[in-house]
Amino acid sequence: MSPAPDGPWLPRRTPLLALAPMQEVTDLAFMRVLEAHGHPDLYFTEYFRVHAHSRLDRHILRSITENPTGRPVVAQMIGEDIERLVATAEELQRYEVAGIDLNLGCPAPCVCSKHSGGGLLRNPAKVDAILAALRSSIRVAFTVKTRIGYESPEEFDNLLEIFARHRIDLLSVHGRTVAERYHSAIHYDRIRSAVERLPCPVLANGNVVSLRTALLTLEKTGAAGLMIGRGAIRHPWIFAHLRHYFDTGTALPLPDSRELRKYIERLYRETRDDEATPFQHVTRMKRYLNFIAPGLGQEERFLYEMKRVREEAGFFEICDRHLRTGETVPAEPPPESVFAGLAALDLAE
Ligand SMILES: Cc1cc2nc3c(=O)[nH]c(=O)nc-3n(C[C@H](O)[C@H](O)[C@H](O)COP(=O)(O)O)c2cc1C
């Protein structure tokens, strides 16, 4: 079993529940919405891009400077320029951050081709050098979020040796390689090796969408906690439901479709940017709905109709038609959706 986080920067709870960093999702508005439904113990910002001419992104910075939650926030960086990463970590530490996180997982081709994010995993020597430099300049918690290799899970052993050398305070492992992007099964055995070989707490990440998948992930990995991304967009109650289960051993009932509609409406209002036209805002909402909608409405009609809507009245009319009947929302999304890889979990049982 992975050790629990040991203060002063990180919450000492076990299992620790963290919101995964998600670009253009986990901003101040989304943090506010999550707080209304139950909350993680620890937030991660979306990544700050770091390169020769980068400045701290003001929008992302607001999730630190205006953090409405009272809970710790870790600032994530992505980049490969060692001097700039160190300078940015210094700059970020002038704000109220619980930690600084290095992204070693982003699979986007525009990031990997610049040898940062997941692309860095092709160059373990560079990872080693970056971790050494950051370790000596970070006074808050130093955390790393990684995939288990670039091409193959076999690469992970070597990466673990490197992580073990740098006294990182927390490692989050998305149990896929960069090449596997989001579609494959999660390699729980590799997350377990991180737990067994590193002295720091390990958070397991990937395909946690429900109480069942959370418990299975903890059991298969022995991790100190869970980092949850898309499952929290789909079901913002997930942190409250998991904490309730860990505290009491009993499961809370799932919300019904009316509560889900209220959540979507809250998300719509909170994320509304005064400068966006209704069309732009409805388009932005589709980014969340891709994860919320799978499994809702007969034959995926809810998502089908939402993909075609262009204005606010139509958006809420579709919500009303599909989400007013009060039936319980499905516990998990269908595995043939954007949550591919869930089917593999069932096969593994
Ligand atoms: C829309 C979106 C944006 C993401 N942005 C980031 C990011 O900024 N930094 C990062 O480390 N991972 C990012 N990820 C990956 C997630 O943090 C997480 O590792 C991945 O979604 C798997 O976890 P899940 O199955 O709980 O969603 C992003 C994922 C999604 C779906």
PDBQT file of the ligand as one rigid body, heavy atoms in Angstrom, charges set to zero:
ROOT
HETATM    1  C1  LIG A 401     -10.374  17.521 -21.809  1.00  0.00    +0.000 C 
HETATM    2  C2  LIG A 401      -9.132  16.973 -21.145  1.00  0.00    +0.000 A 
HETATM    3  C3  LIG A 401      -8.080  17.827 -20.854  1.00  0.00    +0.000 A 
HETATM    4  C4  LIG A 401      -6.936  17.329 -20.213  1.00  0.00    +0.000 A 
HETATM    5  N1  LIG A 401      -5.938  18.210 -19.863  1.00  0.00    +0.000 NA
HETATM    6  C5  LIG A 401      -4.890  17.752 -19.115  1.00  0.00    +0.000 A 
HETATM    7  C6  LIG A 401      -3.913  18.652 -18.578  1.00  0.00    +0.000 A 
HETATM    8  O1  LIG A 401      -3.988  19.890 -18.736  1.00  0.00    +0.000 OA
HETATM    9  N2  LIG A 401      -2.884  18.112 -17.867  1.00  0.00    +0.000 N 
HETATM   10  C7  LIG A 401      -2.784  16.760 -17.635  1.00  0.00    +0.000 A 
HETATM   11  O2  LIG A 401      -1.842  16.311 -16.963  1.00  0.00    +0.000 OA
HETATM   12  N3  LIG A 401      -3.705  15.904 -18.111  1.00  0.00    +0.000 NA
HETATM   13  C8  LIG A 401      -4.747  16.359 -18.816  1.00  0.00    +0.000 A 
HETATM   14  N4  LIG A 401      -5.716  15.485 -19.219  1.00  0.00    +0.000 N 
HETATM   15  C9  LIG A 401      -5.647  14.067 -18.808  1.00  0.00    +0.000 C 
HETATM   16  C10 LIG A 401      -6.395  13.855 -17.480  1.00  0.00    +0.000 C 
HETATM   17  O3  LIG A 401      -5.784  14.581 -16.421  1.00  0.00    +0.000 OA
HETATM   18  C11 LIG A 401      -6.413  12.361 -17.082  1.00  0.00    +0.000 C 
HETATM   19  O4  LIG A 401      -5.093  11.909 -16.950  1.00  0.00    +0.000 OA
HETATM   20  C12 LIG A 401      -7.114  11.496 -18.119  1.00  0.00    +0.000 C 
HETATM   21  O5  LIG A 401      -8.327  12.104 -18.552  1.00  0.00    +0.000 OA
HETATM   22  C13 LIG A 401      -7.420  10.094 -17.569  1.00  0.00    +0.000 C 
HETATM   23  O6  LIG A 401      -8.178  10.170 -16.395  1.00  0.00    +0.000 OA
HETATM   24  P1  LIG A 401      -9.799   9.991 -16.381  1.00  0.00    +0.000 P 
HETATM   25  O7  LIG A 401     -10.099   8.651 -17.022  1.00  0.00    +0.000 OA
HETATM   26  O8  LIG A 401     -10.163  10.070 -14.929  1.00  0.00    +0.000 OA
HETATM   27  O9  LIG A 401     -10.368  11.111 -17.216  1.00  0.00    +0.000 OA
HETATM   28  C14 LIG A 401      -6.841  15.954 -19.889  1.00  0.00    +0.000 A 
HETATM   29  C15 LIG A 401      -7.910  15.102 -20.208  1.00  0.00    +0.000 A 
HETATM   30  C16 LIG A 401      -9.040  15.591 -20.821  1.00  0.00    +0.000 A 
HETATM   31  C17 LIG A 401     -10.183  14.642 -21.125  1.00  0.00    +0.000 C 
ENDROOT
TORSDOF 0
